[in-house]
């Protein structure tokens, strides 16, 4: 076994020896320590094998004794090495192609979503990108379990998420939650969903419990679905005979309350603005640096690593390749130059900016149908403060009722 391994590493050749009395050359070679084997006599001479290290000495013996020695075949690593040298471009291109193919397949190029009906594809894709799965993402930069848990945590409408990586394609399969229907079909009240002062009331069905000017709180019944008929002594008797034949209508009965209650509702919002504002702005100048870290040393591919700006932002992209020799990390560093801008505001300007910020917050809380009918601005900070704080109070008129099923315990009967 050891001899075969040595022969493959050192190389062997099969030679053909021609002449008279070829045994004499073989005996002379063996006497000089040249190892020969697989000796076979042929019609035009003798064939045998010899190591490449002993071929030169065998050739000298053959030439001294007027024998013809030629190589039939050659085997072993030295001859493959020569072939490699002659075909270096071919083998180098093949290795580069295999490496490029492996590198490309290590990234996600397609993201596919299935199983969703009401949840938008874009929302799932953006959530997956937040946890590392997007077009061009490296497979070693994210964990499947973390992506699945993140989707379930951020999108409450989804009860199950599964990430499957097939080649360069990421397939996200989701199952949406089946929420119970909240439509009310039976008798119900109309209750207040927020505090306010009743401005107008319209009853389509049911019995009004409030009137304009009343102060109501969240949860109060504004239009009752339980109707109590007027007492008998309040009814004008038309005919005694007809009244005896009538059924007793003094008992309360339930209906599906319908209507609209508009009320004045107040909201408070807060905003602030610094009297002196410092901002960092980009100048448009940037430097890009690319370097490779290996287990032995760092190689700079582009730019100079020791250059920077007095004030800058830094963006680093890193790709790590794990190999049997250690980790190779490719860094792409982008430095963007910044300049500092300082702006001072007058008190009136700062109050206006703080008021606009407070209004932006309030408008996010209001619905599209809600209209502002009045607003008031109150400055909370003193003139000596470095930050101006304001409170904005707005008044709206809106419909504040919502349906609520009737609780059986409300009706004593």
Secondary structure, 3 states (H helix, E strand, C coil): CHHHHHHHHHCEEEEEEECCCHHHHHHHHHHCCCCEEEEEEECCEEEEEEEHHHHHHHHHHHHHCCCEEEEEEEECHHHHHHHHHHCHHHHHHHHHHHHHHHHHCCEECEEEEECCCCCCHHHHHHHHHHCCCCCCEEHHHCCHHHHHHHHHHHCCCEEEEEEEEECCEEEEEEEECCCCCCCCCCCEEEEECCCEEEEEEEEEECEECCCCCCEECCCCEEEECEECCCCHHHCCCCCHHHHHHCCCCCCCEECECEEEEEEEEEEEEEEEEECEEEEEEEEEEEEEEEEEECCCCEEEEECCCCCCCCCEEEEEEEEEEEECCEEEEEEEEEEEEEEEEEEECCHHHHHHHHHHHHHHHHHHHCCCCCEEEEEEEEECCCCCCCEEEEEEEEEEEEECEEEEECCHHHCCC
